[in-house]
């Protein structure tokens, strides 16, 4: 084959291959679902994705300055699987588990104990180990409408803001919550940003993203605040990592020592009830689940 024919053949292959990829339309329900899945995990079943973030936690009480309480570092490992819902049509399920580690701001070490600055009591720290944290999206959303992606695209960049107000019976409260209170209240605020070309390319399986996560909530149960007025808020930033191995060594060491199952997501057919930090605390407090054993140096 002469040189000209070789060039023409290569061009035809390149053009033909390019024709298979198109730009996804965020306003099309099917494409919007693909976009959401690329951001959450991968369009290929079972391919794991790892997200990581870090920041600080502060207190807010009337009449006093906000206090730095501790640093925080989190991770989530997940995967998706195609799934068809009998009423909501085709879509995907995401299975994941996540950690949030409370760290000493001075040393960066994971805390084993913490001195409550208001009571003076030294309390044991229980880090967040929520397994599982699963979700699902389908062609038809929970309200019976076609699925929509709520992100925006400007100058080649996409952005997605998600605000999640939480207001539900506290799993640690009594059977008379309607009479005496006992409602857990929090707000989680997420920002995701990334490259629009990668996101909208139908030929790519995933899309990278930067992450912002803010959480404002009631005091953590292990802080033993005894009903004191005020809230805790956490402000963090992070990103979707290229792989689990890209986690910082400090987090990988923490997982190897105390949370070995967090090297991979739950099974794709996981049907367990989702776990929150309050449910996890209750299980540990009632002996249903062991807490990692830590020394003072940890």
TIKE-534553 format. One record per residue (C-alpha): residue number from 1; residue in one letter; x, y, z. Coordinates in nm, 2 decimals. Layout:
<lovos>
+-----+---+--------+--------+--------+
!   k ! r !     px !     py !     pz !
+-----+---+--------+--------+--------+
! NUM ! A !      X !      Y !      Z !
...
+-----+---+--------+--------+--------+
</lovos>
This chain:
<lovos>
+-----+---+--------+--------+--------+
!   k ! r !     px !     py !     pz !
+-----+---+--------+--------+--------+
!   1 ! X !   0.00 !   0.00 !   0.00 !
!   2 ! X !   0.14 !   0.34 !  -0.10 !
!   3 ! X !   0.18 !   0.63 !   0.14 !
!   4 ! X !  -0.12 !   0.82 !   0.00 !
!   5 ! X !  -0.35 !   0.53 !   0.05 !
!   6 ! X !  -0.23 !   0.47 !   0.40 !
!   7 ! X !  -0.30 !   0.84 !   0.49 !
!   8 ! X !  -0.65 !   0.82 !   0.34 !
!   9 ! X !  -0.72 !   0.50 !   0.53 !
!  10 ! X !  -0.61 !   0.66 !   0.86 !
!  11 ! X !  -0.82 !   0.97 !   0.80 !
!  12 ! X !  -1.13 !   0.76 !   0.72 !
!  13 ! X !  -1.08 !   0.56 !   1.04 !
!  14 ! X !  -1.03 !   0.87 !   1.24 !
!  15 ! X !  -1.34 !   1.04 !   1.09 !
!  16 ! X !  -1.55 !   0.73 !   1.13 !
!  17 ! X !  -1.44 !   0.69 !   1.50 !
!  18 ! X !  -1.52 !   1.05 !   1.57 !
!  19 ! X !  -1.86 !   1.01 !   1.43 !
!  20 ! X !  -1.95 !   0.76 !   1.71 !
!  21 ! X !  -1.90 !   1.02 !   1.98 !
!  22 ! X !  -2.14 !   1.31 !   2.00 !
!  23 ! X !  -2.21 !   1.59 !   2.25 !
!  24 ! X !  -2.46 !   1.51 !   2.52 !
!  25 ! X !  -2.75 !   1.75 !   2.56 !
!  26 ! X !  -2.81 !   1.84 !   2.93 !
!  27 ! X !  -3.18 !   1.93 !   2.84 !
!  28 ! X !  -3.24 !   1.58 !   2.71 !
!  29 ! X !  -3.36 !   1.35 !   2.99 !
!  30 ! X !  -3.16 !   1.05 !   2.87 !
!  31 ! X !  -2.84 !   1.25 !   2.82 !
!  32 ! X !  -2.90 !   1.43 !   3.15 !
!  33 ! X !  -2.90 !   1.08 !   3.32 !
!  34 ! X !  -2.58 !   0.99 !   3.15 !
!  35 ! X !  -2.42 !   1.32 !   3.26 !
!  36 ! X !  -2.52 !   1.25 !   3.62 !
!  37 ! X !  -2.38 !   0.90 !   3.61 !
!  38 ! X !  -2.05 !   1.02 !   3.46 !
!  39 ! X !  -2.02 !   1.26 !   3.75 !
!  40 ! X !  -2.12 !   1.01 !   4.02 !
!  41 ! X !  -1.91 !   0.72 !   3.90 !
!  42 ! X !  -1.88 !   0.57 !   3.55 !
!  43 ! X !  -2.10 !   0.47 !   3.26 !
!  44 ! X !  -1.94 !   0.13 !   3.29 !
!  45 ! X !  -2.09 !  -0.10 !   3.55 !
!  46 ! X !  -1.87 !  -0.18 !   3.85 !
!  47 ! X !  -1.59 !   0.07 !   3.78 !
!  48 ! X !  -1.49 !   0.22 !   4.12 !
!  49 ! X !  -1.45 !   0.59 !   4.18 !
!  50 ! X !  -1.29 !   0.77 !   4.48 !
!  51 ! X !  -1.37 !   1.12 !   4.61 !
!  52 ! X !  -1.17 !   1.30 !   4.87 !
!  53 ! X !  -1.20 !   1.63 !   5.06 !
!  54 ! X !  -1.05 !   1.81 !   5.36 !
!  55 ! X !  -1.12 !   2.12 !   5.57 !
!  56 ! X !  -1.21 !   2.24 !   5.92 !
!  57 ! X !  -1.49 !   2.23 !   6.17 !
!  58 ! X !  -1.60 !   2.53 !   6.37 !
!  59 ! X !  -1.86 !   2.60 !   6.64 !
!  60 ! X !  -2.11 !   2.88 !   6.63 !
!  61 ! X !  -2.28 !   3.00 !   6.96 !
!  62 ! X !  -2.46 !   3.32 !   7.05 !
!  63 ! X !  -2.24 !   3.58 !   7.21 !
!  64 ! X !  -1.90 !   3.42 !   7.14 !
!  65 ! X !  -1.65 !   3.40 !   6.86 !
!  66 ! X !  -1.66 !   3.09 !   6.64 !
!  67 ! X !  -1.41 !   2.83 !   6.76 !
!  68 ! X !  -1.19 !   2.60 !   6.55 !
!  69 ! X !  -1.28 !   2.26 !   6.68 !
!  70 ! X !  -1.08 !   2.02 !   6.47 !
!  71 ! X !  -0.97 !   1.95 !   6.11 !
!  72 ! X !  -1.17 !   1.71 !   5.90 !
!  73 ! X !  -1.08 !   1.47 !   5.61 !
!  74 ! X !  -1.32 !   1.26 !   5.42 !
!  75 ! X !  -1.34 !   1.00 !   5.14 !
!  76 ! X !  -1.60 !   0.81 !   4.95 !
!  77 ! X !  -1.55 !   0.50 !   4.74 !
!  78 ! X !  -1.83 !   0.41 !   4.50 !
!  79 ! X !  -1.95 !   0.23 !   4.19 !
!  80 ! X !  -2.26 !   0.23 !   3.97 !
!  81 ! X !  -2.47 !  -0.04 !   3.81 !
!  82 ! X !  -2.74 !  -0.02 !   3.54 !
!  83 ! X !  -3.09 !  -0.08 !   3.69 !
!  84 ! X !  -3.45 !  -0.07 !   3.57 !
!  85 ! X !  -3.72 !   0.05 !   3.81 !
!  86 ! X !  -4.07 !  -0.09 !   3.75 !
!  87 ! X !  -4.23 !   0.25 !   3.75 !
!  88 ! X !  -3.95 !   0.50 !   3.69 !
!  89 ! X !  -3.78 !   0.32 !   3.40 !
!  90 ! X !  -3.41 !   0.28 !   3.32 !
!  91 ! X !  -3.13 !   0.43 !   3.52 !
!  92 ! X !  -2.86 !   0.33 !   3.76 !
!  93 ! X !  -2.79 !   0.25 !   4.12 !
!  94 ! X !  -2.49 !   0.38 !   4.31 !
!  95 ! X !  -2.33 !   0.19 !   4.60 !
!  96 ! X !  -2.08 !   0.36 !   4.82 !
!  97 ! X !  -1.92 !   0.39 !   5.17 !
!  98 ! X !  -1.77 !   0.70 !   5.32 !
!  99 ! X !  -1.54 !   0.81 !   5.60 !
! 100 ! X !  -1.50 !   1.14 !   5.78 !
! 101 ! X !  -1.19 !   1.16 !   6.01 !
! 102 ! X !  -1.16 !   1.43 !   6.28 !
! 103 ! X !  -0.79 !   1.54 !   6.30 !
! 104 ! X !  -0.58 !   1.75 !   6.54 !
! 105 ! X !  -0.53 !   2.09 !   6.37 !
! 106 ! X !  -0.18 !   2.11 !   6.51 !
! 107 ! X !  -0.05 !   1.76 !   6.43 !
! 108 ! X !  -0.28 !   1.63 !   6.16 !
! 109 ! X !  -0.33 !   1.31 !   6.36 !
! 110 ! X !  -0.66 !   1.14 !   6.38 !
! 111 ! X !  -0.81 !   1.22 !   6.72 !
! 112 ! X !  -0.87 !   0.95 !   6.98 !
! 113 ! X !  -1.00 !   1.19 !   7.24 !
! 114 ! X !  -1.11 !   1.56 !   7.24 !
! 115 ! X !  -1.14 !   1.81 !   7.52 !
! 116 ! X !  -1.48 !   1.98 !   7.52 !
! 117 ! X !  -1.39 !   2.35 !   7.56 !
! 118 ! X !  -1.72 !   2.44 !   7.73 !
! 119 ! X !  -1.75 !   2.15 !   7.98 !
! 120 ! X !  -1.38 !   2.07 !   8.02 !
! 121 ! X !  -1.47 !   1.70 !   7.98 !
! 122 ! X !  -1.24 !   1.48 !   7.77 !
! 123 ! X !  -1.45 !   1.26 !   7.55 !
! 124 ! X !  -1.38 !   0.97 !   7.31 !
! 125 ! X !  -1.40 !   1.06 !   6.94 !
! 126 ! X !  -1.61 !   0.85 !   6.71 !
! 127 ! X !  -1.52 !   0.92 !   6.35 !
! 128 ! X !  -1.78 !   0.87 !   6.07 !
! 129 ! X !  -1.78 !   0.54 !   5.90 !
! 130 ! X !  -2.11 !   0.52 !   5.70 !
! 131 ! X !  -2.15 !   0.19 !   5.52 !
! 132 ! X !  -2.35 !   0.20 !   5.29 !
! 133 ! X !  -2.45 !   0.53 !   5.14 !
! 134 ! X !  -2.64 !   0.43 !   4.83 !
! 135 ! X !  -2.87 !   0.61 !   4.59 !
! 136 ! X !  -3.04 !   0.58 !   4.25 !
! 137 ! X !  -3.15 !   0.79 !   3.95 !
! 138 ! X !  -3.39 !   0.69 !   3.68 !
! 139 ! X !  -3.55 !   0.83 !   3.36 !
! 140 ! X !  -3.85 !   0.94 !   3.58 !
! 141 ! X !  -3.77 !   1.13 !   3.90 !
! 142 ! X !  -3.94 !   1.08 !   4.24 !
! 143 ! X !  -4.20 !   1.34 !   4.15 !
! 144 ! X !  -4.30 !   1.16 !   3.83 !
! 145 ! X !  -4.12 !   1.41 !   3.60 !
! 146 ! X !  -3.85 !   1.33 !   3.33 !
! 147 ! X !  -3.50 !   1.34 !   3.49 !
! 148 ! X !  -3.32 !   1.67 !   3.47 !
! 149 ! X !  -2.96 !   1.77 !   3.54 !
! 150 ! X !  -2.96 !   2.09 !   3.74 !
! 151 ! X !  -2.60 !   2.20 !   3.65 !
! 152 ! X !  -2.50 !   2.50 !   3.44 !
! 153 ! X !  -2.23 !   2.55 !   3.18 !
! 154 ! X !  -2.04 !   2.88 !   3.13 !
! 155 ! X !  -1.73 !   2.94 !   2.92 !
! 156 ! X !  -1.63 !   2.57 !   2.89 !
! 157 ! X !  -1.68 !   2.49 !   3.25 !
! 158 ! X !  -1.97 !   2.32 !   3.42 !
! 159 ! X !  -2.09 !   2.38 !   3.78 !
! 160 ! X !  -2.35 !   2.20 !   4.00 !
! 161 ! X !  -2.49 !   2.33 !   4.33 !
! 162 ! X !  -2.68 !   2.10 !   4.56 !
! 163 ! X !  -2.84 !   2.21 !   4.89 !
! 164 ! X !  -2.98 !   1.94 !   5.11 !
! 165 ! X !  -3.18 !   2.05 !   5.41 !
! 166 ! X !  -3.22 !   1.77 !   5.66 !
! 167 ! X !  -3.51 !   1.76 !   5.92 !
! 168 ! X !  -3.60 !   1.42 !   6.06 !
! 169 ! X !  -3.65 !   1.24 !   6.39 !
! 170 ! X !  -3.32 !   1.20 !   6.57 !
! 171 ! X !  -3.24 !   0.83 !   6.60 !
! 172 ! X !  -3.09 !   0.89 !   6.95 !
! 173 ! X !  -3.40 !   1.07 !   7.08 !
! 174 ! X !  -3.70 !   0.92 !   7.28 !
! 175 ! X !  -4.03 !   0.77 !   7.16 !
! 176 ! X !  -4.19 !   1.11 !   7.24 !
! 177 ! X !  -4.01 !   1.33 !   7.00 !
! 178 ! X !  -4.33 !   1.51 !   6.89 !
! 179 ! X !  -4.39 !   1.61 !   7.25 !
! 180 ! X !  -4.04 !   1.71 !   7.37 !
! 181 ! X !  -3.85 !   1.77 !   7.05 !
! 182 ! X !  -3.56 !   1.54 !   6.93 !
! 183 ! X !  -3.56 !   1.64 !   6.57 !
! 184 ! X !  -3.22 !   1.63 !   6.39 !
! 185 ! X !  -3.16 !   1.94 !   6.18 !
! 186 ! X !  -2.87 !   2.00 !   5.94 !
! 187 ! X !  -2.80 !   2.15 !   5.59 !
! 188 ! X !  -2.54 !   2.01 !   5.35 !
! 189 ! X !  -2.42 !   2.23 !   5.07 !
! 190 ! X !  -2.23 !   2.08 !   4.77 !
! 191 ! X !  -2.05 !   2.25 !   4.48 !
! 192 ! X !  -1.91 !   2.05 !   4.19 !
! 193 ! X !  -1.71 !   2.20 !   3.90 !
! 194 ! X !  -1.53 !   2.07 !   3.60 !
! 195 ! X !  -1.45 !   2.07 !   3.23 !
! 196 ! X !  -1.76 !   2.09 !   3.01 !
! 197 ! X !  -1.60 !   1.93 !   2.70 !
! 198 ! X !  -1.51 !   1.61 !   2.90 !
! 199 ! X !  -1.85 !   1.60 !   3.06 !
! 200 ! X !  -2.05 !   1.64 !   2.74 !
! 201 ! X !  -1.84 !   1.40 !   2.53 !
! 202 ! X !  -2.05 !   1.09 !   2.49 !
! 203 ! X !  -1.73 !   0.90 !   2.42 !
! 204 ! X !  -1.60 !   0.94 !   2.78 !
! 205 ! X !  -1.70 !   0.72 !   3.06 !
! 206 ! X !  -1.63 !   0.95 !   3.35 !
! 207 ! X !  -1.59 !   1.32 !   3.43 !
! 208 ! X !  -1.34 !   1.48 !   3.67 !
! 209 ! X !  -1.46 !   1.73 !   3.92 !
! 210 ! X !  -1.36 !   1.96 !   4.20 !
! 211 ! X !  -1.57 !   1.95 !   4.51 !
! 212 ! X !  -1.68 !   2.19 !   4.78 !
! 213 ! X !  -1.87 !   2.06 !   5.08 !
! 214 ! X !  -2.02 !   2.26 !   5.37 !
! 215 ! X !  -2.23 !   2.10 !   5.65 !
! 216 ! X !  -2.40 !   2.29 !   5.93 !
! 217 ! X !  -2.57 !   2.07 !   6.19 !
! 218 ! X !  -2.65 !   2.00 !   6.55 !
! 219 ! X !  -2.35 !   1.91 !   6.78 !
! 220 ! X !  -2.20 !   1.57 !   6.71 !
! 221 ! X !  -2.32 !   1.32 !   6.97 !
! 222 ! X !  -1.98 !   1.22 !   7.10 !
! 223 ! X !  -1.90 !   1.59 !   7.18 !
! 224 ! X !  -2.14 !   1.55 !   7.49 !
! 225 ! X !  -2.28 !   1.90 !   7.46 !
! 226 ! X !  -2.57 !   1.82 !   7.69 !
! 227 ! X !  -2.82 !   2.04 !   7.51 !
! 228 ! X !  -2.61 !   2.35 !   7.48 !
! 229 ! X !  -2.72 !   2.61 !   7.23 !
! 230 ! X !  -2.52 !   2.63 !   6.90 !
! 231 ! X !  -2.42 !   2.44 !   6.59 !
! 232 ! X !  -2.11 !   2.29 !   6.43 !
! 233 ! X !  -2.02 !   2.37 !   6.07 !
! 234 ! X !  -1.76 !   2.22 !   5.84 !
! 235 ! X !  -1.61 !   2.38 !   5.53 !
! 236 ! X !  -1.41 !   2.16 !   5.30 !
! 237 ! X !  -1.28 !   2.13 !   4.94 !
! 238 ! X !  -1.16 !   1.83 !   4.75 !
! 239 ! X !  -1.18 !   1.65 !   4.42 !
! 240 ! X !  -1.25 !   1.33 !   4.24 !
! 241 ! X !  -0.93 !   1.13 !   4.24 !
! 242 ! X !  -0.78 !   0.95 !   3.95 !
! 243 ! X !  -0.79 !   0.63 !   4.16 !
! 244 ! X !  -0.81 !   0.50 !   4.52 !
! 245 ! X !  -0.43 !   0.49 !   4.53 !
! 246 ! X !  -0.42 !   0.87 !   4.48 !
! 247 ! X !  -0.56 !   0.92 !   4.84 !
! 248 ! X !  -0.31 !   1.09 !   5.07 !
! 249 ! X !  -0.09 !   0.84 !   5.26 !
! 250 ! X !  -0.24 !   0.96 !   5.59 !
! 251 ! X !  -0.59 !   0.85 !   5.48 !
! 252 ! X !  -0.46 !   0.53 !   5.33 !
! 253 ! X !  -0.29 !   0.45 !   5.66 !
! 254 ! X !  -0.61 !   0.52 !   5.85 !
! 255 ! X !  -0.80 !   0.29 !   5.62 !
! 256 ! X !  -0.55 !   0.01 !   5.64 !
! 257 ! X !  -0.54 !   0.03 !   6.02 !
! 258 ! X !  -0.91 !   0.08 !   6.11 !
! 259 ! X !  -1.13 !   0.06 !   5.81 !
! 260 ! X !  -0.99 !  -0.21 !   5.57 !
! 261 ! X !  -1.32 !  -0.26 !   5.37 !
! 262 ! X !  -1.30 !   0.10 !   5.25 !
! 263 ! X !  -1.05 !   0.01 !   4.98 !
! 264 ! X !  -1.35 !  -0.07 !   4.75 !
! 265 ! X !  -1.72 !   0.01 !   4.72 !
! 266 ! X !  -2.00 !  -0.23 !   4.85 !
! 267 ! X !  -2.13 !  -0.51 !   4.62 !
! 268 ! X !  -2.33 !  -0.38 !   4.33 !
! 269 ! X !  -2.64 !  -0.56 !   4.45 !
! 270 ! X !  -2.62 !  -0.41 !   4.80 !
! 271 ! X !  -2.97 !  -0.36 !   4.94 !
! 272 ! X !  -2.88 !  -0.26 !   5.30 !
! 273 ! X !  -3.03 !   0.04 !   5.47 !
! 274 ! X !  -2.83 !   0.36 !   5.44 !
! 275 ! X !  -2.62 !   0.46 !   5.74 !
! 276 ! X !  -2.59 !   0.81 !   5.88 !
! 277 ! X !  -2.33 !   0.93 !   6.13 !
! 278 ! X !  -2.61 !   0.93 !   6.40 !
! 279 ! X !  -2.72 !   0.57 !   6.32 !
! 280 ! X !  -2.35 !   0.46 !   6.32 !
! 281 ! X !  -2.31 !   0.63 !   6.67 !
! 282 ! X !  -2.61 !   0.45 !   6.80 !
! 283 ! X !  -2.49 !   0.11 !   6.67 !
! 284 ! X !  -2.16 !   0.16 !   6.84 !
! 285 ! X !  -2.31 !   0.29 !   7.16 !
! 286 ! X !  -2.55 !   0.00 !   7.19 !
! 287 ! X !  -2.28 !  -0.26 !   7.10 !
! 288 ! X !  -2.42 !  -0.36 !   6.76 !
! 289 ! X !  -2.10 !  -0.25 !   6.59 !
! 290 ! X !  -1.74 !  -0.23 !   6.73 !
! 291 ! X !  -1.56 !   0.10 !   6.71 !
! 292 ! X !  -1.20 !   0.11 !   6.60 !
! 293 ! X !  -0.96 !   0.07 !   6.90 !
! 294 ! X !  -0.73 !   0.37 !   6.92 !
! 295 ! X !  -0.45 !   0.47 !   7.15 !
! 296 ! X !  -0.39 !   0.82 !   7.28 !
! 297 ! X !  -0.11 !   0.87 !   7.03 !
! 298 ! X !  -0.35 !   0.81 !   6.74 !
+-----+---+--------+--------+--------+
</lovos>
